[in-house]
Amino acid sequence: MAIILPDDIITGLLHERKPLPSDYKTKIHLKPRRGHKEQELNLKGADGNEFRIILRQSDFNTLDFSVILAYILPNSNQLFRLRRYNGKSHEHTNKIENEKFYGFHIHQATARYQELGKEEDSYAIPTDHFTEYQGAIQ
């Protein structure tokens, strides 16, 4: 990604209220893709920023899913992944900290990973706050 967002901007975007439509659950119909199902939902933040939620679920493994909260960069079609809630389907390594773990985890955008040329949301923490993709949406 060409643009690097500093941590204070990332924090502000995360704290911005992003109201879901009251009928958002009826709008979620995962569409078949190659090897998985996927759905996107665009949201307007309270401060006018635009966001997208991307839901992905493997066709083969119920524990293999992602729920992504992305910021739509202004005047662009580029997405900046603020958070990514992943299932328990693979081992994750935080390369800077040299930490490895296996389980449900939440990826977080950080300036330090961007500055090293890594994906913005490369850093992750283990979690027990969800066990399936519907729970990760909450």
Chimera marker file (.cmm) of the C-alpha trace (Angstrom):
<marker_set name="trace">
<marker id="1" x="0.000" y="0.000" z="0.000" r="1" g="1" b="0" radius="0.5"/>
<marker id="2" x="1.451" y="3.366" z="-1.017" r="1" g="1" b="0" radius="0.5"/>
<marker id="3" x="-0.104" y="5.425" z="1.775" r="1" g="1" b="0" radius="0.5"/>
<marker id="4" x="0.932" y="4.997" z="5.420" r="1" g="1" b="0" radius="0.5"/>
<marker id="5" x="-1.628" y="5.964" z="8.035" r="1" g="1" b="0" radius="0.5"/>
<marker id="6" x="-0.219" y="6.879" z="11.467" r="1" g="1" b="0" radius="0.5"/>
<marker id="7" x="-1.563" y="5.206" z="14.596" r="1" g="1" b="0" radius="0.5"/>
<marker id="8" x="-3.527" y="8.271" z="15.755" r="1" g="1" b="0" radius="0.5"/>
<marker id="9" x="-5.459" y="8.377" z="12.458" r="1" g="1" b="0" radius="0.5"/>
<marker id="10" x="-6.080" y="4.608" z="12.657" r="1" g="1" b="0" radius="0.5"/>
<marker id="11" x="-7.379" y="5.008" z="16.217" r="1" g="1" b="0" radius="0.5"/>
<marker id="12" x="-9.667" y="7.863" z="15.163" r="1" g="1" b="0" radius="0.5"/>
<marker id="13" x="-11.111" y="5.808" z="12.308" r="1" g="1" b="0" radius="0.5"/>
<marker id="14" x="-11.701" y="2.857" z="14.634" r="1" g="1" b="0" radius="0.5"/>
<marker id="15" x="-13.479" y="5.046" z="17.192" r="1" g="1" b="0" radius="0.5"/>
<marker id="16" x="-15.678" y="6.726" z="14.584" r="1" g="1" b="0" radius="0.5"/>
<marker id="17" x="-19.255" y="5.512" z="14.983" r="1" g="1" b="0" radius="0.5"/>
<marker id="18" x="-20.280" y="3.269" z="12.081" r="1" g="1" b="0" radius="0.5"/>
<marker id="19" x="-24.005" y="2.617" z="12.380" r="1" g="1" b="0" radius="0.5"/>
<marker id="20" x="-25.233" y="-0.564" z="10.746" r="1" g="1" b="0" radius="0.5"/>
<marker id="21" x="-28.623" y="-0.429" z="9.054" r="1" g="1" b="0" radius="0.5"/>
<marker id="22" x="-31.285" y="-1.958" z="11.315" r="1" g="1" b="0" radius="0.5"/>
<marker id="23" x="-31.924" y="-4.612" z="8.668" r="1" g="1" b="0" radius="0.5"/>
<marker id="24" x="-28.249" y="-5.379" z="7.992" r="1" g="1" b="0" radius="0.5"/>
<marker id="25" x="-28.677" y="-9.083" z="8.845" r="1" g="1" b="0" radius="0.5"/>
<marker id="26" x="-31.221" y="-9.484" z="6.044" r="1" g="1" b="0" radius="0.5"/>
<marker id="27" x="-28.706" y="-7.959" z="3.616" r="1" g="1" b="0" radius="0.5"/>
<marker id="28" x="-26.047" y="-10.550" z="4.357" r="1" g="1" b="0" radius="0.5"/>
<marker id="29" x="-26.226" y="-13.216" z="1.684" r="1" g="1" b="0" radius="0.5"/>
<marker id="30" x="-22.797" y="-14.713" z="1.176" r="1" g="1" b="0" radius="0.5"/>
<marker id="31" x="-22.215" y="-15.156" z="-2.543" r="1" g="1" b="0" radius="0.5"/>
<marker id="32" x="-20.224" y="-18.086" z="-3.919" r="1" g="1" b="0" radius="0.5"/>
<marker id="33" x="-16.654" y="-17.358" z="-4.971" r="1" g="1" b="0" radius="0.5"/>
<marker id="34" x="-13.850" y="-19.759" z="-5.724" r="1" g="1" b="0" radius="0.5"/>
<marker id="35" x="-13.540" y="-21.938" z="-2.600" r="1" g="1" b="0" radius="0.5"/>
<marker id="36" x="-15.426" y="-19.546" z="-0.329" r="1" g="1" b="0" radius="0.5"/>
<marker id="37" x="-18.485" y="-17.343" z="0.050" r="1" g="1" b="0" radius="0.5"/>
<marker id="38" x="-18.221" y="-13.565" z="0.365" r="1" g="1" b="0" radius="0.5"/>
<marker id="39" x="-20.324" y="-10.466" z="1.016" r="1" g="1" b="0" radius="0.5"/>
<marker id="40" x="-19.490" y="-6.763" z="1.245" r="1" g="1" b="0" radius="0.5"/>
<marker id="41" x="-21.419" y="-4.059" z="3.063" r="1" g="1" b="0" radius="0.5"/>
<marker id="42" x="-20.575" y="-0.346" z="2.736" r="1" g="1" b="0" radius="0.5"/>
<marker id="43" x="-21.056" y="1.965" z="5.724" r="1" g="1" b="0" radius="0.5"/>
<marker id="44" x="-20.922" y="5.720" z="6.229" r="1" g="1" b="0" radius="0.5"/>
<marker id="45" x="-19.235" y="6.785" z="9.443" r="1" g="1" b="0" radius="0.5"/>
<marker id="46" x="-20.613" y="9.486" z="11.740" r="1" g="1" b="0" radius="0.5"/>
<marker id="47" x="-17.774" y="11.817" z="10.663" r="1" g="1" b="0" radius="0.5"/>
<marker id="48" x="-18.428" y="11.184" z="6.965" r="1" g="1" b="0" radius="0.5"/>
<marker id="49" x="-15.708" y="8.609" z="6.355" r="1" g="1" b="0" radius="0.5"/>
<marker id="50" x="-16.600" y="5.578" z="4.270" r="1" g="1" b="0" radius="0.5"/>
<marker id="51" x="-16.000" y="2.015" z="5.392" r="1" g="1" b="0" radius="0.5"/>
<marker id="52" x="-16.575" y="-1.471" z="4.059" r="1" g="1" b="0" radius="0.5"/>
<marker id="53" x="-17.224" y="-4.689" z="5.945" r="1" g="1" b="0" radius="0.5"/>
<marker id="54" x="-16.111" y="-7.774" z="4.037" r="1" g="1" b="0" radius="0.5"/>
<marker id="55" x="-17.313" y="-11.202" z="5.155" r="1" g="1" b="0" radius="0.5"/>
<marker id="56" x="-15.610" y="-14.367" z="3.911" r="1" g="1" b="0" radius="0.5"/>
<marker id="57" x="-16.388" y="-17.973" z="4.827" r="1" g="1" b="0" radius="0.5"/>
<marker id="58" x="-14.596" y="-21.053" z="3.472" r="1" g="1" b="0" radius="0.5"/>
<marker id="59" x="-16.693" y="-23.649" z="1.673" r="1" g="1" b="0" radius="0.5"/>
<marker id="60" x="-14.654" y="-26.423" z="3.286" r="1" g="1" b="0" radius="0.5"/>
<marker id="61" x="-13.829" y="-25.351" z="6.843" r="1" g="1" b="0" radius="0.5"/>
<marker id="62" x="-16.266" y="-23.476" z="9.108" r="1" g="1" b="0" radius="0.5"/>
<marker id="63" x="-13.333" y="-22.244" z="11.217" r="1" g="1" b="0" radius="0.5"/>
<marker id="64" x="-11.761" y="-20.588" z="8.154" r="1" g="1" b="0" radius="0.5"/>
<marker id="65" x="-13.342" y="-17.132" z="7.942" r="1" g="1" b="0" radius="0.5"/>
<marker id="66" x="-12.531" y="-13.428" z="7.944" r="1" g="1" b="0" radius="0.5"/>
<marker id="67" x="-14.568" y="-10.391" z="8.892" r="1" g="1" b="0" radius="0.5"/>
<marker id="68" x="-12.734" y="-7.301" z="7.680" r="1" g="1" b="0" radius="0.5"/>
<marker id="69" x="-13.360" y="-3.674" z="8.609" r="1" g="1" b="0" radius="0.5"/>
<marker id="70" x="-11.766" y="-1.517" z="5.924" r="1" g="1" b="0" radius="0.5"/>
<marker id="71" x="-11.509" y="2.228" z="5.469" r="1" g="1" b="0" radius="0.5"/>
<marker id="72" x="-12.162" y="3.410" z="1.909" r="1" g="1" b="0" radius="0.5"/>
<marker id="73" x="-9.408" y="5.912" z="1.176" r="1" g="1" b="0" radius="0.5"/>
<marker id="74" x="-10.874" y="9.240" z="-0.045" r="1" g="1" b="0" radius="0.5"/>
<marker id="75" x="-10.932" y="9.856" z="-3.799" r="1" g="1" b="0" radius="0.5"/>
<marker id="76" x="-9.799" y="6.294" z="-4.361" r="1" g="1" b="0" radius="0.5"/>
<marker id="77" x="-11.032" y="2.749" z="-4.677" r="1" g="1" b="0" radius="0.5"/>
<marker id="78" x="-8.282" y="1.540" z="-2.322" r="1" g="1" b="0" radius="0.5"/>
<marker id="79" x="-9.145" y="-0.167" z="0.942" r="1" g="1" b="0" radius="0.5"/>
<marker id="80" x="-7.114" y="0.153" z="4.134" r="1" g="1" b="0" radius="0.5"/>
<marker id="81" x="-7.794" y="-2.796" z="6.460" r="1" g="1" b="0" radius="0.5"/>
<marker id="82" x="-8.262" y="-1.453" z="9.987" r="1" g="1" b="0" radius="0.5"/>
<marker id="83" x="-9.249" y="-4.776" z="11.590" r="1" g="1" b="0" radius="0.5"/>
<marker id="84" x="-9.498" y="-8.358" z="10.389" r="1" g="1" b="0" radius="0.5"/>
<marker id="85" x="-11.196" y="-10.961" z="12.558" r="1" g="1" b="0" radius="0.5"/>
<marker id="86" x="-9.907" y="-14.406" z="11.549" r="1" g="1" b="0" radius="0.5"/>
<marker id="87" x="-11.016" y="-17.901" z="12.365" r="1" g="1" b="0" radius="0.5"/>
<marker id="88" x="-9.042" y="-20.737" z="13.863" r="1" g="1" b="0" radius="0.5"/>
<marker id="89" x="-7.710" y="-22.171" z="10.621" r="1" g="1" b="0" radius="0.5"/>
<marker id="90" x="-4.009" y="-21.309" z="10.528" r="1" g="1" b="0" radius="0.5"/>
<marker id="91" x="-0.983" y="-20.318" z="12.554" r="1" g="1" b="0" radius="0.5"/>
<marker id="92" x="-0.212" y="-16.606" z="12.696" r="1" g="1" b="0" radius="0.5"/>
<marker id="93" x="3.215" y="-15.013" z="13.217" r="1" g="1" b="0" radius="0.5"/>
<marker id="94" x="3.831" y="-11.426" z="14.292" r="1" g="1" b="0" radius="0.5"/>
<marker id="95" x="7.113" y="-10.955" z="12.453" r="1" g="1" b="0" radius="0.5"/>
<marker id="96" x="8.452" y="-7.941" z="14.397" r="1" g="1" b="0" radius="0.5"/>
<marker id="97" x="7.761" y="-9.513" z="17.799" r="1" g="1" b="0" radius="0.5"/>
<marker id="98" x="8.558" y="-13.052" z="16.573" r="1" g="1" b="0" radius="0.5"/>
<marker id="99" x="5.367" y="-14.335" z="18.237" r="1" g="1" b="0" radius="0.5"/>
<marker id="100" x="3.503" y="-17.354" z="16.873" r="1" g="1" b="0" radius="0.5"/>
<marker id="101" x="0.087" y="-18.650" z="17.843" r="1" g="1" b="0" radius="0.5"/>
<marker id="102" x="-2.747" y="-20.756" z="16.508" r="1" g="1" b="0" radius="0.5"/>
<marker id="103" x="-6.356" y="-19.843" z="17.118" r="1" g="1" b="0" radius="0.5"/>
<marker id="104" x="-8.964" y="-17.166" z="16.612" r="1" g="1" b="0" radius="0.5"/>
<marker id="105" x="-7.274" y="-13.798" z="16.263" r="1" g="1" b="0" radius="0.5"/>
<marker id="106" x="-7.777" y="-10.129" z="15.431" r="1" g="1" b="0" radius="0.5"/>
<marker id="107" x="-5.469" y="-8.349" z="13.009" r="1" g="1" b="0" radius="0.5"/>
<marker id="108" x="-4.873" y="-4.665" z="13.735" r="1" g="1" b="0" radius="0.5"/>
<marker id="109" x="-3.509" y="-1.959" z="11.452" r="1" g="1" b="0" radius="0.5"/>
<marker id="110" x="-0.324" y="-0.406" z="12.849" r="1" g="1" b="0" radius="0.5"/>
<marker id="111" x="2.065" y="2.246" z="11.599" r="1" g="1" b="0" radius="0.5"/>
<marker id="112" x="5.137" y="0.206" z="12.561" r="1" g="1" b="0" radius="0.5"/>
<marker id="113" x="4.235" y="-2.688" z="10.253" r="1" g="1" b="0" radius="0.5"/>
<marker id="114" x="3.422" y="-0.306" z="7.400" r="1" g="1" b="0" radius="0.5"/>
<marker id="115" x="6.744" y="1.494" z="7.853" r="1" g="1" b="0" radius="0.5"/>
<marker id="116" x="8.565" y="-1.825" z="7.400" r="1" g="1" b="0" radius="0.5"/>
<marker id="117" x="6.719" y="-2.469" z="4.144" r="1" g="1" b="0" radius="0.5"/>
<marker id="118" x="4.393" y="-5.097" z="5.624" r="1" g="1" b="0" radius="0.5"/>
<marker id="119" x="0.633" y="-5.259" z="5.139" r="1" g="1" b="0" radius="0.5"/>
<marker id="120" x="-1.083" y="-2.632" z="7.286" r="1" g="1" b="0" radius="0.5"/>
<marker id="121" x="-2.894" y="-5.259" z="9.384" r="1" g="1" b="0" radius="0.5"/>
<marker id="122" x="-0.041" y="-7.782" z="9.750" r="1" g="1" b="0" radius="0.5"/>
<marker id="123" x="-0.008" y="-7.559" z="13.558" r="1" g="1" b="0" radius="0.5"/>
<marker id="124" x="-2.574" y="-9.763" z="15.345" r="1" g="1" b="0" radius="0.5"/>
<marker id="125" x="-3.630" y="-10.735" z="18.843" r="1" g="1" b="0" radius="0.5"/>
<marker id="126" x="-5.280" y="-13.997" z="19.931" r="1" g="1" b="0" radius="0.5"/>
<marker id="127" x="-8.891" y="-13.725" z="21.092" r="1" g="1" b="0" radius="0.5"/>
<marker id="128" x="-11.709" y="-15.739" z="22.620" r="1" g="1" b="0" radius="0.5"/>
<marker id="129" x="-14.373" y="-13.110" z="21.838" r="1" g="1" b="0" radius="0.5"/>
<marker id="130" x="-15.783" y="-15.068" z="18.878" r="1" g="1" b="0" radius="0.5"/>
<marker id="131" x="-15.825" y="-18.620" z="17.508" r="1" g="1" b="0" radius="0.5"/>
<marker id="132" x="-17.625" y="-18.140" z="14.178" r="1" g="1" b="0" radius="0.5"/>
<marker id="133" x="-18.006" y="-15.385" z="11.610" r="1" g="1" b="0" radius="0.5"/>
<marker id="134" x="-21.414" y="-14.200" z="12.875" r="1" g="1" b="0" radius="0.5"/>
<marker id="135" x="-19.855" y="-13.637" z="16.296" r="1" g="1" b="0" radius="0.5"/>
<marker id="136" x="-16.945" y="-11.740" z="14.748" r="1" g="1" b="0" radius="0.5"/>
<marker id="137" x="-19.402" y="-9.257" z="13.201" r="1" g="1" b="0" radius="0.5"/>
<marker id="138" x="-20.511" y="-8.201" z="16.674" r="1" g="1" b="0" radius="0.5"/>
<link id1="1" id2="2" r="1" g="1" b="0" radius="0.2"/>
<link id1="2" id2="3" r="1" g="1" b="0" radius="0.2"/>
<link id1="3" id2="4" r="1" g="1" b="0" radius="0.2"/>
<link id1="4" id2="5" r="1" g="1" b="0" radius="0.2"/>
<link id1="5" id2="6" r="1" g="1" b="0" radius="0.2"/>
<link id1="6" id2="7" r="1" g="1" b="0" radius="0.2"/>
<link id1="7" id2="8" r="1" g="1" b="0" radius="0.2"/>
<link id1="8" id2="9" r="1" g="1" b="0" radius="0.2"/>
<link id1="9" id2="10" r="1" g="1" b="0" radius="0.2"/>
<link id1="10" id2="11" r="1" g="1" b="0" radius="0.2"/>
<link id1="11" id2="12" r="1" g="1" b="0" radius="0.2"/>
<link id1="12" id2="13" r="1" g="1" b="0" radius="0.2"/>
<link id1="13" id2="14" r="1" g="1" b="0" radius="0.2"/>
<link id1="14" id2="15" r="1" g="1" b="0" radius="0.2"/>
<link id1="15" id2="16" r="1" g="1" b="0" radius="0.2"/>
<link id1="16" id2="17" r="1" g="1" b="0" radius="0.2"/>
<link id1="17" id2="18" r="1" g="1" b="0" radius="0.2"/>
<link id1="18" id2="19" r="1" g="1" b="0" radius="0.2"/>
<link id1="19" id2="20" r="1" g="1" b="0" radius="0.2"/>
<link id1="20" id2="21" r="1" g="1" b="0" radius="0.2"/>
<link id1="21" id2="22" r="1" g="1" b="0" radius="0.2"/>
<link id1="22" id2="23" r="1" g="1" b="0" radius="0.2"/>
<link id1="23" id2="24" r="1" g="1" b="0" radius="0.2"/>
<link id1="24" id2="25" r="1" g="1" b="0" radius="0.2"/>
<link id1="25" id2="26" r="1" g="1" b="0" radius="0.2"/>
<link id1="26" id2="27" r="1" g="1" b="0" radius="0.2"/>
<link id1="27" id2="28" r="1" g="1" b="0" radius="0.2"/>
<link id1="28" id2="29" r="1" g="1" b="0" radius="0.2"/>
<link id1="29" id2="30" r="1" g="1" b="0" radius="0.2"/>
<link id1="30" id2="31" r="1" g="1" b="0" radius="0.2"/>
<link id1="31" id2="32" r="1" g="1" b="0" radius="0.2"/>
<link id1="32" id2="33" r="1" g="1" b="0" radius="0.2"/>
<link id1="33" id2="34" r="1" g="1" b="0" radius="0.2"/>
<link id1="34" id2="35" r="1" g="1" b="0" radius="0.2"/>
<link id1="35" id2="36" r="1" g="1" b="0" radius="0.2"/>
<link id1="36" id2="37" r="1" g="1" b="0" radius="0.2"/>
<link id1="37" id2="38" r="1" g="1" b="0" radius="0.2"/>
<link id1="38" id2="39" r="1" g="1" b="0" radius="0.2"/>
<link id1="39" id2="40" r="1" g="1" b="0" radius="0.2"/>
<link id1="40" id2="41" r="1" g="1" b="0" radius="0.2"/>
<link id1="41" id2="42" r="1" g="1" b="0" radius="0.2"/>
<link id1="42" id2="43" r="1" g="1" b="0" radius="0.2"/>
<link id1="43" id2="44" r="1" g="1" b="0" radius="0.2"/>
<link id1="44" id2="45" r="1" g="1" b="0" radius="0.2"/>
<link id1="45" id2="46" r="1" g="1" b="0" radius="0.2"/>
<link id1="46" id2="47" r="1" g="1" b="0" radius="0.2"/>
<link id1="47" id2="48" r="1" g="1" b="0" radius="0.2"/>
<link id1="48" id2="49" r="1" g="1" b="0" radius="0.2"/>
<link id1="49" id2="50" r="1" g="1" b="0" radius="0.2"/>
<link id1="50" id2="51" r="1" g="1" b="0" radius="0.2"/>
<link id1="51" id2="52" r="1" g="1" b="0" radius="0.2"/>
<link id1="52" id2="53" r="1" g="1" b="0" radius="0.2"/>
<link id1="53" id2="54" r="1" g="1" b="0" radius="0.2"/>
<link id1="54" id2="55" r="1" g="1" b="0" radius="0.2"/>
<link id1="55" id2="56" r="1" g="1" b="0" radius="0.2"/>
<link id1="56" id2="57" r="1" g="1" b="0" radius="0.2"/>
<link id1="57" id2="58" r="1" g="1" b="0" radius="0.2"/>
<link id1="58" id2="59" r="1" g="1" b="0" radius="0.2"/>
<link id1="59" id2="60" r="1" g="1" b="0" radius="0.2"/>
<link id1="60" id2="61" r="1" g="1" b="0" radius="0.2"/>
<link id1="61" id2="62" r="1" g="1" b="0" radius="0.2"/>
<link id1="62" id2="63" r="1" g="1" b="0" radius="0.2"/>
<link id1="63" id2="64" r="1" g="1" b="0" radius="0.2"/>
<link id1="64" id2="65" r="1" g="1" b="0" radius="0.2"/>
<link id1="65" id2="66" r="1" g="1" b="0" radius="0.2"/>
<link id1="66" id2="67" r="1" g="1" b="0" radius="0.2"/>
<link id1="67" id2="68" r="1" g="1" b="0" radius="0.2"/>
<link id1="68" id2="69" r="1" g="1" b="0" radius="0.2"/>
<link id1="69" id2="70" r="1" g="1" b="0" radius="0.2"/>
<link id1="70" id2="71" r="1" g="1" b="0" radius="0.2"/>
<link id1="71" id2="72" r="1" g="1" b="0" radius="0.2"/>
<link id1="72" id2="73" r="1" g="1" b="0" radius="0.2"/>
<link id1="73" id2="74" r="1" g="1" b="0" radius="0.2"/>
<link id1="74" id2="75" r="1" g="1" b="0" radius="0.2"/>
<link id1="75" id2="76" r="1" g="1" b="0" radius="0.2"/>
<link id1="76" id2="77" r="1" g="1" b="0" radius="0.2"/>
<link id1="77" id2="78" r="1" g="1" b="0" radius="0.2"/>
<link id1="78" id2="79" r="1" g="1" b="0" radius="0.2"/>
<link id1="79" id2="80" r="1" g="1" b="0" radius="0.2"/>
<link id1="80" id2="81" r="1" g="1" b="0" radius="0.2"/>
<link id1="81" id2="82" r="1" g="1" b="0" radius="0.2"/>
<link id1="82" id2="83" r="1" g="1" b="0" radius="0.2"/>
<link id1="83" id2="84" r="1" g="1" b="0" radius="0.2"/>
<link id1="84" id2="85" r="1" g="1" b="0" radius="0.2"/>
<link id1="85" id2="86" r="1" g="1" b="0" radius="0.2"/>
<link id1="86" id2="87" r="1" g="1" b="0" radius="0.2"/>
<link id1="87" id2="88" r="1" g="1" b="0" radius="0.2"/>
<link id1="88" id2="89" r="1" g="1" b="0" radius="0.2"/>
<link id1="89" id2="90" r="1" g="1" b="0" radius="0.2"/>
<link id1="90" id2="91" r="1" g="1" b="0" radius="0.2"/>
<link id1="91" id2="92" r="1" g="1" b="0" radius="0.2"/>
<link id1="92" id2="93" r="1" g="1" b="0" radius="0.2"/>
<link id1="93" id2="94" r="1" g="1" b="0" radius="0.2"/>
<link id1="94" id2="95" r="1" g="1" b="0" radius="0.2"/>
<link id1="95" id2="96" r="1" g="1" b="0" radius="0.2"/>
<link id1="96" id2="97" r="1" g="1" b="0" radius="0.2"/>
<link id1="97" id2="98" r="1" g="1" b="0" radius="0.2"/>
<link id1="98" id2="99" r="1" g="1" b="0" radius="0.2"/>
<link id1="99" id2="100" r="1" g="1" b="0" radius="0.2"/>
<link id1="100" id2="101" r="1" g="1" b="0" radius="0.2"/>
<link id1="101" id2="102" r="1" g="1" b="0" radius="0.2"/>
<link id1="102" id2="103" r="1" g="1" b="0" radius="0.2"/>
<link id1="103" id2="104" r="1" g="1" b="0" radius="0.2"/>
<link id1="104" id2="105" r="1" g="1" b="0" radius="0.2"/>
<link id1="105" id2="106" r="1" g="1" b="0" radius="0.2"/>
<link id1="106" id2="107" r="1" g="1" b="0" radius="0.2"/>
<link id1="107" id2="108" r="1" g="1" b="0" radius="0.2"/>
<link id1="108" id2="109" r="1" g="1" b="0" radius="0.2"/>
<link id1="109" id2="110" r="1" g="1" b="0" radius="0.2"/>
<link id1="110" id2="111" r="1" g="1" b="0" radius="0.2"/>
<link id1="111" id2="112" r="1" g="1" b="0" radius="0.2"/>
<link id1="112" id2="113" r="1" g="1" b="0" radius="0.2"/>
<link id1="113" id2="114" r="1" g="1" b="0" radius="0.2"/>
<link id1="114" id2="115" r="1" g="1" b="0" radius="0.2"/>
<link id1="115" id2="116" r="1" g="1" b="0" radius="0.2"/>
<link id1="116" id2="117" r="1" g="1" b="0" radius="0.2"/>
<link id1="117" id2="118" r="1" g="1" b="0" radius="0.2"/>
<link id1="118" id2="119" r="1" g="1" b="0" radius="0.2"/>
<link id1="119" id2="120" r="1" g="1" b="0" radius="0.2"/>
<link id1="120" id2="121" r="1" g="1" b="0" radius="0.2"/>
<link id1="121" id2="122" r="1" g="1" b="0" radius="0.2"/>
<link id1="122" id2="123" r="1" g="1" b="0" radius="0.2"/>
<link id1="123" id2="124" r="1" g="1" b="0" radius="0.2"/>
<link id1="124" id2="125" r="1" g="1" b="0" radius="0.2"/>
<link id1="125" id2="126" r="1" g="1" b="0" radius="0.2"/>
<link id1="126" id2="127" r="1" g="1" b="0" radius="0.2"/>
<link id1="127" id2="128" r="1" g="1" b="0" radius="0.2"/>
<link id1="128" id2="129" r="1" g="1" b="0" radius="0.2"/>
<link id1="129" id2="130" r="1" g="1" b="0" radius="0.2"/>
<link id1="130" id2="131" r="1" g="1" b="0" radius="0.2"/>
<link id1="131" id2="132" r="1" g="1" b="0" radius="0.2"/>
<link id1="132" id2="133" r="1" g="1" b="0" radius="0.2"/>
<link id1="133" id2="134" r="1" g="1" b="0" radius="0.2"/>
<link id1="134" id2="135" r="1" g="1" b="0" radius="0.2"/>
<link id1="135" id2="136" r="1" g="1" b="0" radius="0.2"/>
<link id1="136" id2="137" r="1" g="1" b="0" radius="0.2"/>
<link id1="137" id2="138" r="1" g="1" b="0" radius="0.2"/>
</marker_set>
